[in-house]
Amino acid sequence: MVSNQSYLALILLGAICATGQAPLYLWPVSLIALILFFKNLIELSLDSLGTFKKSWCFGFGYFLVTMNWIVEPFLVEITSYGWLAPFALFAMAGGLSFFWALGAYIGYFMFNTALGAALGIGLSEVARGFILTGFPWGLVGYIWTETPIAQTAAFVGVYGLTFSTIFLSALVATLGNHRGFVVTILYLSAITGGIWLAGSLRMSEPSYSDDAKRIRLSQPNANQQQKWDPDFSSVFFERQLEFTSAKPKPDLVIWPETTLPVPFEMANSFINKLADVANGTPVLLGALRYENGNYYNSIVSFDKNGTAVSIYDKHHLVPFGEYLPLEKYFIGKVLKSTDTIFGAGLSTGPGPKIITVANLGKVLPLICYEAVFPQDVGVSSERADVIIQLTNDAWFGNVSGPQQHLSKAQMRSIEQGLPLIRVANTGISGLIDPFGRVQAFLPLNEAGFLDIRVPEALPASIYSRFGLWVVACLALIFFAFCFLYGQAQSRVDAADKYI
């Protein structure tokens, strides 16, 4: 029988595991916590239900810490919505940990081993990137973002990196139970060191074309409380005009998400003023757009004459943030009164697409949350030269939220072998090279601009070519390993009984 103290200890262990995520990146601590979790499952010899409970507790602690930034949007209007913040955090942690618990239950039921539970948790991490429009935030694989091991994502993506990290942690716990942890840790260190070395060798200095253009990133630092206030929005707009006109003259200027003070169709005076200040420099910016009774969160590209030449509408919206799921039914009716927390009520764009931007080339545009989804990046048959993410991370607070969002953008660069330009309202704006390294950036909560030159893309990576098929192959390998290990363990158990 498992005591309540044991469940509390697992919640604490899960919380410790979360320290591998940004901004701390304590990946050795995360690995040790994962190994201890699977060691706990092995030592207790639990049934499937016991594994479900243990996994839920560990996952709850993990997501409670990883998702702590989720309270920040409710604090923008704290007197009205602040009371909802703890409920949102606990509901999010409880819901995401259910994925882990269910996966562990099914895996343990099939194989009756910790390896089976790890297989199930790994598959559940992939599944939560798709179910109910998906929410793959805080995948375990992101603990490697600032290490050479992250280069593995070019071959298996962050889903595969997550799956492998979880499964190998369970394997270490399993082998340690049979052969001793000292020997097993030595094996793990050798494997980790080998992957680390390979990742280090893969990374090189980014290359630049001879005609690389000067790209200016504008960061107005408009906090969320003031962003749409008429008394302040004009100040932020004028601030960006100043950044745009600063010398030396850039070849392209990029403003962040929803940067115009009014919807695009009502912004003629602002756009004309921008065109005058830009003085022949093309501009790319984020804006709310109204069309046929629908609002869209969009990216608009202007040519040197100030004419809009391409538009991209965000297609992967934030549930409860930009739209209300089941709005016509119970959930929508109950929550309709709270939709001003985030400005819910946007419409979905047609999907990912490549746009051509003057002085930059073929661009894959992403708006905010879309950079979280590996499966949405690189799905176009046409390969981009660069990824651009416009975002407003003012919603995410000043600590873990923006840092974790940045880590996801870094992984998208590695997966696709493409440089990524990130322009954020309050930061972190900057340039990420095709190896996922931040080459230059503007810090959080600082107004300013940054001039960059964009490196060339790498050849298409394995993951960019085959996507989730690579992850499916990994899953089959781990499934076969679980099956063979189970068979071998059955023979050993049978021999012990005979003896």
N, C-alpha and C positions, 0 to 999 in steps of 0.2 A: 504494500500500500504506500502511496506517495503522499507525503505530508504537505500541508499548506506552505510550510517554510521552504520546501523544495521547489514549489511553484514560484514563490517569490524570488528565490535564488536564480531561477531560470529567467525571470523577467529582468533581473539585474544583469545577468550574463548577456542577455540580448541587448540591453542598453549599452553595455561595454562594447559589444560587437559593432555597434553603430558608430563608434569613434573612428572607424576606418573611413567613413564618409567625410566629404569636405565640411568644414574647413580644416579639421584636424589631420585627416589622412593617416591615422595610426593603424596602418594595415597589418603590422605584426600582431597588434592587440586583437584585431578582428579575426585573424586566422586562429589565434590561440582560443578565442571564445567559441568559434565554430567547432574546433576540434574537441573542446571540453563538452560542448553540447552533445555531439554525437557519441562521445565517450560515456556521457550520462545515460543516453538511450541504451547503449550496449550493456552497461553494468546493471541496469535495472531490469533487463529482459522483459520489457513491457509488451502488452498486446497492442493491437492497432488503435484502440480507443485511448490507451495510455499515451501512445505516441502522438496522437492527435492533441491531447491536452498539453503535453510537454512542448510540442512544436508551436502551439498557439501562444503559450506563455513566453517562449523565447522570441518569437516573432513580434509579440506585443511590445516587449521591451525595446527591440530593435527599431520598430517603426515609431514608437513613442518619441525616441530621441531623433531619429532621422527626419521625421516629419514635423519637428517642433515649430518650424517656420509657418505652418498652416494657420497658426493663430493670428499672424500679422494682418491679414486683410480685415479681420473683424475689429482690429484696433484702430483702423482709419477713422471710423466713426464710433468711438469706444462707448459713448453714452447710450447709443442705440443698439449696437450689436456686440459689444464687448462680452456680454454674458454668454454668447454663443461659442466663444473661442475654445474653452475647455471641452465642450461637448463635441466640437468639430475635431479636435485633436484625438480624443479618445475613440470617437467613432471611426476616424480614419485608421488609427493604429489597430483597432479591433478588426476592421474589415480586411485590411491588407494581411494581417497575421492569419486570418481565416484561410487565405490562399495557401500559406505555408502548411497550416495544420491539415487541410484537406489533402494536399499533395503528399505529405508525410504519411497520412492515414492510408491512402491508396497504395503508395509504394511499399509500406511496411506490410500491408495486407497481402500483397503479391509475393514478396520475397522474405518476409519475416526477419529482415536485417536492417541495420542502420544504413547500409548502402542503398537499400530499397527506399528508405525514408528520404535519403539525399537525392535519389533519382526523382522522387515525387516532388520534393521542394524545388529542385532545379527546373522541372517542367512547369511548376506553378508560377515561377518567376517569369517564364516566357508567356504563360497564359494571361497573366495580369496585364501584359502589354497590349492585349487585344480585347478581352472581355469587357462589355459595357463601354465601348470606345477606347478602353485601355488606360492604364496609369502606371507605366514602368519607371516611376521615380524611385530612387534609392536602391536600384539593383546592386547586389553584392559586388559585381564586377567593377563598380566605380571606385572601390577602395584602391585600385591599381592606377588611377588616372595620372598621378604624378611620378610613376615609376616606369622603367623600360618595359615591364611586363605588359603594360597597356598596349604595346605594339601588337600583341596577340590579337587585338580586336580587328586588325586589318585582315585577319584570316577567318576568325569565327564571330566577330562582332561582340558587343557587350553582353548579349544574351548567352553566347557560347562561353565567354569569359566568366560570367556569373555561374553558369551551369558547372563548368570545370572547377571553379574555386570551391563550390559547395560539395561537389562529389569527391574531390581529392581530399578535402578536410575530413569527410567521413571515412575515406580509405585510410588516412593516417590514423584515425581513431581505431579503426578495425585492426589494422596491422599492429598498432601499438599494443592492443589487447592480447595479441598472439606472440609477438616477438620482442616486446619491450619498447618503451617510448624513446629511449635514447637512440637506438639503432634506427627506428622509424623516422625520428626527427632529422637524423643525419641524411637519410635517403631524401626526405622532403627538402632539406637545405640544398642538396646537390641538384635536384630537379629544378627548384626555384632559381638557384644560381645559374643554371644552364639557360633557362628561359630569359632571365635577366640579362645575361651576356648577349644572347641572340637579339633581344630587343635593343640593347645598346648599340650593337653592330649595325642594326637596321637603320638607326637614326643617323642622319648626316646634316650638314648645313643646307638650309633651303636654297634653291637656285632661283634666280630672277632673270627675266628676259631683259634685253638691252633697252627696250622701250617701256619698261614698267612705269605705270603712271602714279602720280601723287594723289592718293585717296584721303580725303579728310573726314574724320568721324566726329560728329558733334554731340556733345553730352550736356544737356541744359540743366540737369539736376533739379527737376521739378518734383517736389515731394507730392504724394498722392492727395493729401488734404488740400493742396493749393492748385493742383494741375488743371482743374476745370473751373476754378474760380476766376471770373472775368477780371477781377482786380489784379490777379497774378499771371494769368495765362498770356496776356500781352507782353508781360515782362520776360517770360521764358521765350516767347517767339522772337522778341527783339534781341535777346541774348544769342539766339542761334543765328540770326542775321549777322550779328557782329562776328561770330565765329566763321561764318561762310565767307565774309568779305576780307578776312585777315590775310595779310601777305606772309609768304609768297602764295600766289594764286594756285589753287589745286586744279586737278583735272576732273575730279568728281567729288561731290559733297554728299554725305549720307547722314540723314537725321533719323532718330529712333521711332519706335512704335507710337501711333496716334499722336503725332507731334503737332498737327495743325490745331488751332484753338477751336475750330468749328468743323462740321462735316465738309468733305471735299467739295460737294456741289454748292456750298454756300461760301467758299473760301476764295472767290476770285480776287478780292482786294489783297488778301494775304499772299496768294500765289504770284500776283503781279509784282508785289513788293519784293518777294523772294527772287523773282526773275531779274528785277532791276539790280538787286544787290549781288546776285550770282554773276552777273555781267558775262554771260556766255558760258558759264560753267554748268554742266549737267548736274541735276540733283535727284537723289533717290530718298523718299521719305515714307513714313507710315501715317495713315489717316483713316478716320472713319469715313465710310462711303455709303451714300443712300441711293438705292435704285429699285424702282418698282415696288415701293412699300417696304423694302427690306434694308437693314443696316448691315454693312460688312466691315470687318477689320482688314484693311488693305495696305498694300505697298504700291506706291505710284512712282513711276520713273519719268522724269522730265528731261527733254533734250536741251540743247544750248539756247533754244529760243523760249524756253519756259512752257513748252507744249507737252502735255501728258502723252507718252508714246507707248507705255505698257502698264498694265494693272494686274496685280495678283491679289486674290481674295483668300484670306485664311480659311482653310478647310477643316482643320482639326481643332475644334473649339473646346474650351474648358467647361466641363459639366458643372453646373451651379455657379460658374463664374461668368461665362459668356452665353450660356443658354440653360434652360431648365429642362432636365429630362422629364418625359411624360407630362409636359406642361398642360396638356388638355385634360389630364386625369388628376388623380389624388395628389401626387407629389407636387405637381405644378401649382395646383390650387392652394395647397398649404403654404408653399414657399414663395408664392408670387409677391408677397409683401416685402420680402427680403432681397429682391433682385437688384436693388440699388447698391448693395454692398460691393458688387463687382461691375455692375452695368450689364446684367444679363439681358438677352434679347437679340443677339446677333444671329445672322443667317450664315449658313455654311457655303463656302466657295466650292468650285467644281473639282478641286484637287490639285496635287503637286504639278508644277510645270516649270519649264526653263524659260527665263526671259532674257532678252539681250539688253545690256546696259552700256551706254556710251563710255568708252575709255576703260572698260572692265571686261567685256566679253559676255560669255554665256553664264548666267547666274541662276543658281537654285535659291529662291527666296524662302525664308522661314520666318514666321512671326511668333515670338515668345515660346509658348508651350510646345510648338511643333518640333522644336529641336530635341525634345525628350524622346521622340519615337524613331528608333533606328529603321523601322520598316517603311517609314514615310520618306526617307532620304535616299536618293539614288534610284527610285523606282521608275524614273523616266528613261525611255529608250535612248535619249540624248544625254551625253555626259556633259556636265557643267565644267566651267573653268574654276569656279569659286562658289562657296556657299555664303549667303548673307543672312544673318539673323538680326532682325529688329525686335527689340523687347522693351517692356516697362517693368523692371524688377523692383520698382518702388513698392509694389504690393507685397514683396517677399521679406521685407525687413532689412536689417543691416548686418546680419551675421551669416547663418548657415544657408538660407534660401538662395541668395544671389550666388554664393560660392558653389553650391550644388548645381545650380542651373548652368553655371559656367563649365563645370566638369562634364556635363552632358554634351555641350557644344564641342569640347575637346575630343570626346570619344567619337562624335560624328565625323570630325576631321580625319581621325585615324582610320575609321571604318571605310571611308570613301577615298582616302588619299588626296583630299582636297583642302586647300586653305580655307579658312572661315573668317569672315569679318563680322564682328559682333558690335552692334551699336545699341546701347541701353540708356534709357532716360536718366537714371541715377547711377549708372554703372552696373557691372564692370564692362566698359567698352574696350575693344582691342582687336588685335590680329592674332589668329591661331594658325600655325603653319601646318602642313599636311601630316606631320608627325604628332599633332596634338599639343604642341608646346606654345604657350602664350609668349609671343615675341615682343609685344608692346601693349600697354594698356593704360586706361584712365581709371584711377581708384574709385571706390564707392563714394557717393555723396560729395563729389567734386564737380563743379561746372568747368568745362574747358573743351578743347578740341585736340585731336591727335592726327598727325599726318603720317601715313604709312605707304609702303610699296608692297604690293601683293606678290608673294612667291608663286612660282609655277606649280601646277598640280603634278602629283606622281602618276605613274601608270595605274590603271584601274586595279584595285585590290581584289583578292579572292572573295572577300565578303561583298564588295560592291558588285561583283559579277553574279554571285550565287545566293547571296542573302541567307534566308532562313533554311535553305537546303543544307548548308553547312552545319547549322545547329541541329537539324534533323539527323544528320549523320552522326554527330556527337552523341545524341540521345540514343541512337541504335547501338553505338559502341558501349555506352554505359549500361544500357539494358542488357546486352549480351554479357557484360562483366558481372552484373548482378546475378544473372541466371547461372553462369558457370561457377561463381563463388558459392551460390546456394547449393548447387549440385555437389561441389567438393565438400562443403560443410556437412551435408547430409551423409556423405560417405564416412567422414570422420566421426560423426555422432553414432553412426551405425557400428563402426569398428569399436568405439568406446563401450558401447553396450555389450558387444560380443565378448570383449575382454573382461 
